[in-house]
Amino acid sequence: MTKRTIKDLQILTRKLRSDKGCPWDKKQTIESMLKCFLDETQEVKDAVRKKDYKNLKEELGDVLFQILMIAQIAEEEGLFDMDGVVEDIYKKIVSRHTWVFGKDKVNTPEEAIAQWQENKRKEKDNLK
């Protein structure tokens, strides 16, 4: 069996939104997808609380699909694309984990959170 990748899921999403795709999917907007996204994140929350890890896997896939749908719509509208989403979050995670990718030192989870918050504050201050 072929292992599917996120790129395969992006292709699937584009097909669903194409002229030969699904009428419901083609009709969706970023705003209309919000309810779907929130419903799926609630299902993730429920699965975690129940420690239902088999269902959690499915629900995480549903959330991922919602993200890909929203990003596809945004791309069609010329707002941004999924590659931009990935690039931005990659940069953010690296820049805020200065004790992993920089020179800061932390020894506890609490210190890591405090340093993360400090790095976030510095980023926001630099944007002003």
Summary of the structure (lengths in Angstrom):
residues: 128
radius of gyration: 18.4
end to end distance: 50.8
largest distance: 54.6
contacts: 295
relative contact order: 0.08
helix: 78%
strand: 0%
